[in-house]
Amino acid sequence: MEESLLSAVHWMLGVLALPSVGLSAIFTVSLVSATLLPMGSEPAVFGYIKLAPDMFWPAILVATLGNTVGGAISYAMGLAAERAVQRWKEHHPHPHPDSTEGGRMRGRWNERAHDWIHRMGPPALLLSWLPAVGDPLCAVAGWLRLSFWPCVLYMAIGKFLRYLVMTASLLWFFPGQV
């Protein structure tokens, strides 16, 4: 049992090894970091580009794709959670003490955030790149049943611009070779 666990750990480390695997590692790290797991993908993208400067655009695009797929997964999780709550409410018709008649949580911040996202619609997902806010924003878009493909498009634009600006900035601040 311990030996199989050890070999699984070695396999995972091998899969995530940037020099030997490259873009698939960038995709994997970017996808996982776009879920609700606290992990940043920028160091992996920057490190890979420092190792292979000619791969700047492919790395940016693959990181954007992975991070956008991760955002779409968060969207789907939000949508599934909203559907589960609706099914639960159908079977338990009594309102929860922490909710208003409309089913929203009480509190000015929650209501203002809800109203802002509804007013902005899918373009609000341009902010999906923000630390601590972006990943839950994707889930909230699913919860609110915002249109999926426009949300994905705005996620991709925001995430692309983040990778482009952050990586170019890091290369400008740390221009030396590895």
C-alpha positions as CSV (number, residue, x, y, z in Angstrom):
1,M,0.0,0.0,0.0
2,E,2.7,2.5,1.0
3,E,4.7,1.6,-2.1
4,S,1.8,2.3,-4.4
5,L,1.1,5.6,-2.7
6,L,4.8,6.5,-3.1
7,S,4.7,5.6,-6.8
8,A,1.6,7.7,-7.2
9,V,3.3,10.7,-5.6
10,H,6.3,10.2,-7.9
11,W,4.1,10.0,-10.9
12,M,2.2,13.2,-9.9
13,L,5.5,15.0,-9.4
14,G,6.7,13.8,-12.8
15,V,3.5,15.0,-14.4
16,L,3.9,18.5,-12.9
17,A,7.6,18.8,-13.8
18,L,7.8,21.9,-15.9
19,P,10.8,21.2,-18.0
20,S,9.8,17.7,-19.1
21,V,6.1,18.1,-19.4
22,G,5.7,21.8,-20.2
23,L,2.4,23.1,-21.4
24,S,0.4,20.2,-20.0
25,A,1.7,21.1,-16.6
26,I,0.8,24.8,-17.2
27,F,-2.7,23.7,-18.2
28,T,-3.2,21.5,-15.1
29,V,-1.8,24.1,-12.6
30,S,-3.9,26.8,-14.2
31,L,-7.1,24.7,-14.2
32,V,-6.7,23.7,-10.6
33,S,-5.9,27.2,-9.5
34,A,-9.2,28.5,-11.0
35,T,-11.3,26.3,-8.8
36,L,-12.0,27.2,-5.2
37,L,-8.6,25.7,-4.2
38,P,-6.2,28.4,-3.0
39,M,-3.3,28.1,-5.5
40,G,-1.6,30.5,-7.9
41,S,-0.6,29.5,-11.4
42,E,1.4,32.6,-12.2
43,P,4.7,31.3,-10.7
44,A,4.4,28.2,-12.9
45,V,3.7,30.2,-16.0
46,F,6.5,32.6,-15.3
47,G,9.0,29.8,-14.5
48,Y,8.1,28.0,-17.6
49,I,8.6,31.1,-19.8
50,K,11.9,31.8,-18.1
51,L,13.0,28.2,-19.0
52,A,11.6,28.5,-22.6
53,P,11.3,32.2,-23.6
54,D,10.2,31.2,-27.1
55,M,7.1,29.6,-25.6
56,F,5.7,32.9,-24.3
57,W,2.5,33.0,-26.3
58,P,1.8,29.3,-26.2
59,A,2.2,29.3,-22.4
60,I,-0.1,32.4,-22.0
61,L,-2.7,30.8,-24.2
62,V,-2.6,27.4,-22.5
63,A,-2.7,29.0,-19.0
64,T,-5.7,31.1,-20.2
65,L,-7.4,28.0,-21.5
66,G,-6.8,26.0,-18.3
67,N,-7.8,28.8,-16.0
68,T,-11.0,29.4,-18.1
69,V,-11.9,25.7,-18.0
70,G,-11.4,25.9,-14.2
71,G,-13.7,28.9,-14.1
72,A,-16.3,27.1,-16.1
73,I,-16.1,24.2,-13.6
74,S,-16.7,26.7,-10.8
75,Y,-19.7,28.1,-12.8
76,A,-21.1,24.5,-13.1
77,M,-20.6,23.9,-9.4
78,G,-22.5,27.1,-8.6
79,L,-25.3,26.1,-11.0
80,A,-25.5,22.6,-9.5
81,A,-25.6,24.1,-5.9
82,E,-28.4,26.5,-6.9
83,R,-30.4,23.6,-8.4
84,A,-29.8,21.5,-5.3
85,V,-31.1,24.3,-3.1
86,Q,-34.2,24.7,-5.3
87,R,-34.9,20.9,-5.1
88,W,-34.5,21.1,-1.3
89,K,-36.9,24.0,-1.1
90,E,-39.5,22.1,-3.1
91,H,-39.4,19.3,-0.6
92,H,-39.1,21.6,2.5
93,P,-41.5,24.5,1.8
94,H,-40.8,26.3,5.1
95,P,-38.5,29.3,4.6
96,H,-35.1,29.1,6.2
97,P,-34.8,31.6,9.1
98,D,-31.7,33.3,7.5
99,S,-33.5,34.0,4.2
100,T,-35.9,36.7,3.0
101,E,-39.1,35.9,1.1
102,G,-37.1,36.1,-2.2
103,G,-34.7,33.4,-1.1
104,R,-31.7,35.6,-0.8
105,M,-29.6,35.8,2.3
106,R,-30.1,38.9,4.5
107,G,-27.6,41.6,4.6
108,R,-26.9,44.8,2.6
109,W,-23.6,43.5,1.2
110,N,-25.1,40.3,-0.1
111,E,-28.1,42.2,-1.7
112,R,-25.8,44.8,-3.3
113,A,-23.4,42.2,-4.7
114,H,-26.4,40.1,-6.0
115,D,-27.9,43.2,-7.6
116,W,-24.6,44.3,-9.1
117,I,-23.9,41.0,-10.7
118,H,-27.4,40.8,-12.1
119,R,-27.1,44.4,-13.4
120,M,-23.6,43.7,-14.9
121,G,-24.4,40.3,-16.3
122,P,-21.6,38.2,-17.9
123,P,-19.2,41.2,-18.3
124,A,-18.8,41.0,-14.5
125,L,-16.7,37.9,-15.2
126,L,-14.0,40.1,-16.6
127,L,-13.1,40.3,-12.9
128,S,-12.8,36.5,-12.6
129,W,-9.0,36.9,-12.5
130,L,-9.0,38.7,-9.1
131,P,-7.5,36.9,-6.2
132,A,-10.0,35.7,-3.5
133,V,-12.9,37.2,-5.5
134,G,-12.6,35.7,-9.0
135,D,-13.2,32.0,-8.3
136,P,-16.3,32.6,-6.2
137,L,-17.5,35.1,-8.8
138,C,-17.6,32.3,-11.4
139,A,-19.6,30.1,-9.0
140,V,-22.0,32.9,-8.3
141,A,-22.5,33.4,-12.0
142,G,-23.6,29.8,-12.2
143,W,-25.8,30.2,-9.1
144,L,-27.5,33.2,-10.7
145,R,-27.9,31.3,-14.0
146,L,-26.1,33.9,-16.0
147,S,-25.8,32.9,-19.7
148,F,-23.0,30.3,-19.8
149,W,-21.1,31.1,-23.1
150,P,-20.9,34.8,-22.6
151,C,-19.7,34.2,-19.1
152,V,-17.0,31.9,-20.4
153,L,-16.0,34.5,-23.0
154,Y,-15.6,37.2,-20.4
155,M,-13.7,34.9,-18.1
156,A,-11.3,34.1,-20.9
157,I,-10.7,37.7,-21.7
158,G,-10.0,38.7,-18.1
159,K,-7.8,35.7,-17.4
160,F,-5.9,36.2,-20.7
161,L,-5.2,39.9,-19.8
162,R,-4.1,38.9,-16.3
163,Y,-1.6,36.3,-17.6
164,L,-0.3,38.7,-20.2
165,V,0.2,41.7,-17.9
166,M,1.5,39.7,-14.9
167,T,4.0,37.6,-17.0
168,A,5.2,40.6,-19.0
169,S,5.6,42.6,-15.8
170,L,7.6,39.8,-14.1
171,L,9.8,39.5,-17.2
172,W,10.4,43.2,-17.2
173,F,11.3,43.3,-13.5
174,F,13.3,40.0,-13.6
175,P,14.9,40.1,-17.1
176,G,18.0,37.9,-16.2
177,Q,18.3,34.4,-17.6
178,V,17.8,31.3,-15.4
